[in-house]
Amino acid sequence: MSEVGGDDDMAMTGGCNCGAVRFAVTAPFESAGYCHCRRCQRRTGTGSSIGGTVASSAFAIVQGAEHVRTWRPEDGWAKSFCGACGSHLFSGGVDGDALVGVRLGALDGDPGIRPQWRQWVGSALPWEPIPDDGLPRYEGRRTD
């Protein structure tokens, strides 16, 4: 993750529910999609999570870094959230990861990208059918 100066008018901004943590994204998202894995379900309390990936160099915490807490599972990206209110903010971007997975719902505005795929559909909840939206589906982790 990098530091972002205040003169970048193109930055997308976002943050947590309580306002303690704020972040900026200074490049367009490379991809975006839904994840239906059990980890995302438990982390968000929903049937899926939607995120967009961006280079780590284009993502920065601009306020409240001291409030960010990170859980590092043995097999997957680190998951970061606000320690004050619990808002889920991003994945990766820690320990030299090349990409950050930003929770699109944490952005203040339009991310400029629409979902392009669904992964881990083999873990989708039986009581929440996946809509027939034409997006490519991957039983497990998307590999392309």
Secondary structure per residue as TSV (DSSP state, phi and psi in degrees):
chain	resnum	aa	ss	phi	psi
A	1	M	-	360.0	151.3
A	2	S	-	-121.4	175.7
A	3	E	-	-97.7	143.3
A	4	V	-	-116.1	132.0
A	5	G	-	-78.4	166.4
A	6	G	T	-80.7	-3.2
A	7	D	T	-100.8	13.2
A	8	D	-	-92.0	96.9
A	9	D	T	-70.2	-15.7
A	10	M	T	-88.2	-4.5
A	11	A	-	-67.3	136.3
A	12	M	E	-87.7	142.7
A	13	T	E	-118.7	161.2
A	14	G	E	-164.6	179.4
A	15	G	E	179.2	-173.5
A	16	C	-	-90.5	175.0
A	17	N	S	-63.4	-40.3
A	18	C	S	-86.8	-8.7
A	19	G	S	86.4	1.0
A	20	A	S	-68.4	-35.6
A	21	V	-	-114.0	131.3
A	22	R	E	-128.7	145.4
A	23	F	E	-138.5	165.8
A	24	A	E	-133.9	145.9
A	25	V	E	-121.4	121.7
A	26	T	-	-109.5	11.5
A	27	A	S	-140.7	157.8
A	28	P	-	-63.3	148.5
A	29	F	-	-65.7	142.2
A	30	E	S	-81.5	-35.5
A	31	S	E	-158.5	167.4
A	32	A	E	-152.7	144.6
A	33	G	E	-170.5	175.2
A	34	Y	E	-95.9	141.6
A	35	C	E	-118.6	127.8
A	36	H	-	-108.8	18.3
A	37	C	-	-70.3	158.2
A	38	R	H	-61.2	-35.9
A	39	R	H	-61.6	-46.0
A	40	C	H	-66.5	-37.5
A	41	Q	H	-60.9	-46.7
A	42	R	H	-70.9	-35.7
A	43	R	H	-68.8	-36.6
A	44	T	H	-101.3	-19.4
A	45	G	T	75.7	18.3
A	46	T	S	-127.7	176.9
A	47	G	S	-76.3	-22.1
A	48	S	-	-158.2	167.0
A	49	S	E	-127.1	139.5
A	50	I	E	-111.7	129.6
A	51	G	E	-141.0	160.6
A	52	G	E	-123.0	141.1
A	53	T	E	-99.0	142.9
A	54	V	E	-146.9	153.6
A	55	A	E	-59.7	141.2
A	56	S	G	-55.3	-34.1
A	57	S	G	-67.5	-14.0
A	58	A	G	-104.5	13.8
A	59	F	E	-127.5	135.8
A	60	A	E	-149.8	142.2
A	61	I	E	-80.3	122.5
A	62	V	E	-105.7	-10.1
A	63	Q	E	-157.0	137.5
A	64	G	-	80.1	26.3
A	65	A	G	-55.1	-29.3
A	66	E	G	-68.0	-15.9
A	67	H	G	-92.1	-12.8
A	68	V	E	-73.8	128.5
A	69	R	E	-116.5	145.6
A	70	T	E	-131.5	132.2
A	71	W	E	-105.1	129.1
A	72	R	-	-113.4	94.5
A	73	P	-	-67.6	156.6
A	74	E	T	-64.4	-31.3
A	75	D	T	-128.5	73.0
A	76	G	S	160.6	176.5
A	77	W	-	-67.5	149.5
A	78	A	-	-63.0	144.6
A	79	K	E	-114.6	122.1
A	80	S	E	-115.1	142.1
A	81	F	E	-147.8	167.3
A	82	C	E	-79.4	125.3
A	83	G	T	-72.0	-16.3
A	84	A	T	-85.0	-44.5
A	85	C	T	-117.4	-10.5
A	86	G	-	86.4	2.1
A	87	S	-	-60.1	133.0
A	88	H	E	-82.4	126.7
A	89	L	E	-114.9	-48.8
A	90	F	E	-160.8	164.8
A	91	S	E	-123.9	155.3
A	92	G	E	69.3	-161.7
A	93	G	-	72.8	6.7
A	94	V	S	-117.2	147.9
A	95	D	T	58.2	36.7
A	96	G	T	83.2	14.4
A	97	D	-	-60.8	141.0
A	98	A	S	-74.3	-28.5
A	99	L	E	-122.6	156.9
A	100	V	E	-122.0	136.3
A	101	G	E	-102.8	102.4
A	102	V	E	-87.0	132.0
A	103	R	E	-70.7	112.9
A	104	L	G	-62.6	-26.7
A	105	G	G	-69.9	-14.1
A	106	A	G	-87.5	-5.5
A	107	L	B	-77.6	152.8
A	108	D	S	-78.5	-23.0
A	109	G	S	-142.9	-163.6
A	110	D	-	-66.9	127.5
A	111	P	-	-74.5	-9.3
A	112	G	S	78.4	10.9
A	113	I	-	-145.5	151.6
A	114	R	-	-115.9	156.9
A	115	P	-	-55.1	139.4
A	116	Q	-	-117.2	-11.3
A	117	W	E	-164.7	169.2
A	118	R	E	-132.3	127.3
A	119	Q	E	-116.9	161.6
A	120	W	-	58.2	36.0
A	121	V	G	-66.8	-19.3
A	122	G	G	-64.8	-16.7
A	123	S	G	-103.4	4.7
A	124	A	-	-58.2	144.6
A	125	L	-	-69.7	134.6
A	126	P	T	-67.2	-23.8
A	127	W	T	-90.4	0.0
A	128	E	S	-129.7	89.2
A	129	P	-	-60.3	143.5
A	130	I	-	-76.6	129.1
A	131	P	-	-66.6	153.3
A	132	D	-	-83.5	79.1
A	133	D	-	-102.9	2.9
A	134	G	-	80.0	-0.6
A	135	L	-	-74.0	144.0
A	136	P	-	-58.3	142.8
A	137	R	B	-118.9	140.1
A	138	Y	-	-123.7	127.3
A	139	E	S	-58.9	-38.6
A	140	G	S	-122.9	-140.9
A	141	R	S	-66.8	136.1
A	142	R	-	-69.1	131.9
A	143	T	-	-115.1	-1.8
A	144	D	-	-99.1	360.0
